[in-house]
């Protein structure tokens, strides 16, 4: 049987955990690698402008079909492909959603975050 003191401690710990989870949910930024991120990218933007929107976590992909360069930006829920000619975006970017285990460089904590709806 719980005493009142023990019950207060348990309720206090539960409230503290709920407050911490709420703070994390409120203050962790949304992943910019999503369809909303793609919608903000415009043809003619520079690499620096795209990096400011999506972060600097890009990987250069082989591009055999044009003289430009292709970069992939990876996040918790997928990746965005952006094609550049010189320093400017050449065509509309594309978002592809895929499971967390297929995202390169995503550790165990990132995989857990990818599974959470927020």
N, C-alpha and C positions, 0 to 999 in steps of 0.2 A: 504494500500500500504506500502511496506517495504521501509524504508530508507536505504541508503548505510551502515550506521553504524549497524543497526539491522541485515541486511543481512550478514555482516562480522561476527557478533557474532554467528549467526546461523551456518554459514559455519565453523567457528572455532570450535564450539561445536561438529558438525558432524565429522570433521576431528579428533578431540580429541577422540571421541568414537570409530571411526574406528581404530585409532592407538592403543587404549587400547584393543580392541577385537583382533587385530593382535598380540599384545604382549602376550595376554593370550593363543592364539592358538599356538604361537611359544614356549612358555616356560612352559606350563603345560605338565608334562610327560605323555607318553602313558601308558595306563593301562596294567600292566604286565599279567593280568588275561585274556589270549586270547589263540588262537591256537599257536601263536608264542611263548608264554610262555611255553606251553606244549612241543613244539619242542626242547626247551633248556634243559628240564629235562631228565636225563639219569638214567637208572637202575644202582644202586650202589652209587648214590649221597647220602650225609648225609642230615639230617633234616636242619642243619645250611646252607648248600649250597642251598637247595631248598628255605629256608626262605630268603636268600640273593637275589635270583632271583625274587621271587613272593611277598616278604614282609612277615611280621609276623602276618598277619590278618587271621590266620587259625582257624578252628573249628574242634574239634575231632568228628568224626562220629562213631556210633556203628559198630563194626566189629565182627560178630559172626562166620565167616567162616574160620578165620585164627588166628594165635597167634600174628600177628602184629597189627599195628594201622593204621587207615585211617584218613586222614585230608582233609578238603575241604577249598580251598582258594577262596574267593569271590571278584569279581570286579564289574565294572559298566555294564558289558555285559553278565556275567555268572559266572561260577565257574569251578575250576579245582579240580579233585579228585586225591590224591596221596596216594598210599599204601606203608607202611613201614614195614619191618621186622627188629626189633631192631632199629638201627639208620639209616638204609640204605633203599633206594627206592627199592621196591620188584618187581614191574612191571611197564610198561609204564603208564604215567599219562593220564587222559582223561579230555577234555574240554567239557562243556555243556553250550550252550547259552540259556538264558531264559529272559523273559521280566523283566524290572526294578522292577515292583511291587512284584515280587517273590524273589528278592534278600534280604536275611536277613540283617538287620542293615543298610540299605541304606536310608538315610534321604531325605528330599525334594530336596535339592541341588544336591545330588548324583543322584537322579532320573532324574532331569533336565539334568545333564551332560550325563547320559546314553542315553537320547533321541537325543543328539547332535551327529553329525557324527564325531566329533573330540574329 
